[in-house]
Amino acid sequence: MNCLERKNLSVFTKISFLTALATMMMTPASIYILSRTSDESIKPFLGSFVLLAFILPLFGLPLSIVSMFSKEHLPKRIFALIINSLPVIIVMYGLTMEVIDEFFRAAP
C-alpha cells in the first residue's frame, strides 16, 4: 500500500488551503503597513510580519501543487494554488516593472 495515495493527499490540500487563507489575510495588511510606516520604533516587528506574509506562501505553493492530485474539491485546490502563488507573482511584477522602467526610460 502506497503511503501517498490520492485519498491521503487531502492533508496537503488542507495545509495549503489554510496557508492560502493566512496569506490572503496577511498580504494586504502587510503591504498597507509597509507603505504607511516610517517610524523606526516598530520597524523590526513590521519587517518580520511582511517577511512572514511573503515566506508563508513559498511553503504553501509546493503543497498546493501536490494537492492538485488529490480527490478534494477542485475549487478549493485551485483557490489554494492561486493565492499561494500570489506573492511570487507580485514580486515578479515588481521586478519586471523595474527592468522596463530602467531600460525604456528616456535618456537624460
C-alpha positions in Angstrom: 0.0 0.0 0.0 1.5 3.3 -1.1 1.5 6.0 1.6 0.7 8.8 -0.9 -2.4 7.6 -2.5 -4.9 10.1 -3.9 -7.1 9.9 -0.8 -4.2 10.6 1.5 -3.3 13.8 -0.3 -6.2 15.6 1.4 -3.8 16.5 4.3 -1.7 18.5 1.8 -4.8 20.2 0.5 -5.9 21.2 4.0 -2.5 22.6 4.8 -2.2 24.5 1.5 -5.7 25.8 1.9 -5.1 27.1 5.4 -1.8 28.6 4.2 -3.7 30.4 1.4 -6.2 31.8 3.9 -3.5 33.1 6.1 -1.8 34.6 3.1 -5.0 36.2 1.9 -5.4 37.8 5.3 -1.8 38.9 5.9 -0.7 40.1 2.5 -3.0 43.2 2.1 -2.3 44.2 5.7 1.4 43.8 5.3 1.5 45.8 2.1 -0.6 48.6 3.7 1.5 48.6 6.9 4.8 48.6 4.9 3.6 51.5 2.7 2.3 53.7 5.6 5.0 53.3 8.3 8.1 55.5 8.6 8.5 55.2 12.4 11.7 53.4 13.3 10.4 52.1 16.6 8.1 49.4 15.1 10.3 48.6 12.1 11.6 45.2 13.4 8.1 43.9 14.1 6.8 45.1 10.7 9.7 43.6 8.9 9.1 40.2 10.4 5.3 40.5 9.6 6.0 41.4 6.0 8.6 38.6 5.7 6.2 36.1 7.1 3.5 37.2 4.7 5.8 36.5 1.8 7.6 33.4 3.0 4.5 31.5 4.2 3.1 31.1 0.6 6.5 29.8 -0.5 5.9 26.9 1.9 2.3 26.5 0.7 3.0 26.6 -3.0 4.6 23.2 -3.3 1.9 21.7 -1.1 -0.7 23.3 -3.5 0.9 21.7 -6.5 1.0 18.3 -4.8 -2.6 18.7 -3.7 -3.8 19.2 -7.3 -3.6 15.4 -7.5 -5.9 14.8 -4.5 -9.6 14.0 -4.6 -10.6 17.1 -2.7 -12.9 19.7 -4.3 -11.4 21.3 -7.3 -12.3 24.9 -6.4 -10.6 24.5 -3.0 -7.4 23.2 -4.7 -7.4 26.0 -7.4 -8.0 28.7 -4.7 -5.0 27.4 -2.7 -2.8 27.3 -5.8 -3.7 30.8 -7.0 -3.5 32.5 -3.6 -0.2 30.8 -2.6 1.4 31.9 -5.9 0.2 35.5 -5.5 3.2 36.9 -3.6 5.6 35.3 -6.1 3.5 37.0 -8.9 3.7 40.3 -7.1 7.4 40.2 -6.7 7.9 39.2 -10.4 5.6 42.0 -11.5 7.7 44.5 -9.4 10.9 43.3 -10.9 9.5 43.4 -14.4 8.3 46.9 -14.0 11.7 47.9 -12.6 13.5 46.5 -15.6 11.1 48.1 -18.0 11.5 51.4 -16.2 15.3 51.2 -16.3 15.7 50.2 -19.9 12.9 52.1 -21.6 13.2 55.4 -19.8 14.2 58.4 -21.9 17.9 59.3 -21.6 18.7 62.5 -19.7 
